[in-house]
């Protein structure tokens, strides 16, 4: 490890470091944490740098971070997401929603909800400029808002006793809809015919009784 002319610790790129290898300013305030660096360099941020969280958010009808089980694996479009709801590739790198380009390698992500999933804070604290007059950004925002509104309506319908299933395959708390014929507790529901009658309560015809006879019954007839 090198030092500058004042004896302060610096890395090979000349950035001031603390004892843990985090990049600090002249007041010893942490600017970039060590795991957020790539080849001793922090992400390049300029006054004109723009960023939107919508560029990496999966298409969901609920906030992934409000799912207590944190078991969401795919968004409504079938793309992989992490526990923060960000789109990820097969190596868990965070990718954009446009062409699956890697925006944040897994190595620079922080742990959230017991998974390496959160991007550097500079991209989530609102200090970067949002996209200016961007039609794509407007479309993404509308898409997310409509999905969230639909999710809220479905959640309220579920609370009011409605049998409506969630189009996303999950509700606000990450639960999957029950399989066909399965009750909420997991047990199987009684089988019904097309007329709504329970099959077990419908008397069998003579033909059905004959089909259900065992070979021993036929032996007795002989």
Secondary structure in CASP SS format (residue, H / E / C, confidence):
PFRMAT SS
TARGET T0000
AUTHOR 0000-0000-0000
METHOD secondary structure of the structure
MODEL  1
X C 1.00
X E 1.00
X E 1.00
X C 1.00
X C 1.00
X C 1.00
X C 1.00
X C 1.00
X E 1.00
X E 1.00
X C 1.00
X C 1.00
X C 1.00
X C 1.00
X C 1.00
X E 1.00
X E 1.00
X C 1.00
X C 1.00
X C 1.00
X C 1.00
X C 1.00
X E 1.00
X E 1.00
X C 1.00
X C 1.00
X C 1.00
X C 1.00
X C 1.00
X E 1.00
X E 1.00
X E 1.00
X C 1.00
X H 1.00
X H 1.00
X H 1.00
X C 1.00
X E 1.00
X C 1.00
X C 1.00
X E 1.00
X C 1.00
X C 1.00
X C 1.00
X C 1.00
X C 1.00
X C 1.00
X C 1.00
X C 1.00
X E 1.00
X C 1.00
X C 1.00
X H 1.00
X H 1.00
X H 1.00
X C 1.00
X E 1.00
X C 1.00
X C 1.00
X C 1.00
X C 1.00
X C 1.00
X C 1.00
X H 1.00
X H 1.00
X H 1.00
X C 1.00
X C 1.00
X C 1.00
X C 1.00
X C 1.00
X C 1.00
X C 1.00
X E 1.00
X C 1.00
X C 1.00
X C 1.00
X C 1.00
X C 1.00
X E 1.00
X E 1.00
X C 1.00
X C 1.00
X C 1.00
X C 1.00
X E 1.00
X E 1.00
X E 1.00
X C 1.00
X C 1.00
X C 1.00
X C 1.00
X C 1.00
X E 1.00
X E 1.00
X C 1.00
X C 1.00
X C 1.00
X C 1.00
X C 1.00
X C 1.00
X E 1.00
X E 1.00
X E 1.00
X C 1.00
X H 1.00
X H 1.00
X H 1.00
X C 1.00
X E 1.00
X E 1.00
X E 1.00
X C 1.00
X C 1.00
X E 1.00
X E 1.00
X E 1.00
X E 1.00
X C 1.00
X C 1.00
X H 1.00
X H 1.00
X H 1.00
X C 1.00
X C 1.00
X C 1.00
X C 1.00
X C 1.00
X E 1.00
X C 1.00
X C 1.00
X C 1.00
X C 1.00
X C 1.00
X H 1.00
X H 1.00
X H 1.00
X H 1.00
X H 1.00
X H 1.00
X H 1.00
X H 1.00
X H 1.00
X H 1.00
X H 1.00
X H 1.00
X H 1.00
X H 1.00
X H 1.00
X H 1.00
X H 1.00
X H 1.00
X H 1.00
X H 1.00
X H 1.00
X H 1.00
X H 1.00
X H 1.00
X H 1.00
X C 1.00
X C 1.00
X C 1.00
X C 1.00
X C 1.00
X C 1.00
X C 1.00
X C 1.00
X C 1.00
X C 1.00
X C 1.00
X C 1.00
X C 1.00
X C 1.00
X C 1.00
X C 1.00
X C 1.00
X C 1.00
X C 1.00
X C 1.00
X C 1.00
X C 1.00
X E 1.00
X C 1.00
X C 1.00
X C 1.00
X C 1.00
X C 1.00
X E 1.00
X C 1.00
X C 1.00
X C 1.00
X E 1.00
X C 1.00
X C 1.00
X C 1.00
X C 1.00
X C 1.00
X E 1.00
X H 1.00
X H 1.00
X H 1.00
X C 1.00
X C 1.00
X C 1.00
X C 1.00
X H 1.00
X H 1.00
X H 1.00
X H 1.00
X H 1.00
X H 1.00
X C 1.00
X C 1.00
X C 1.00
X H 1.00
X H 1.00
X H 1.00
X H 1.00
X H 1.00
X H 1.00
X H 1.00
X C 1.00
END
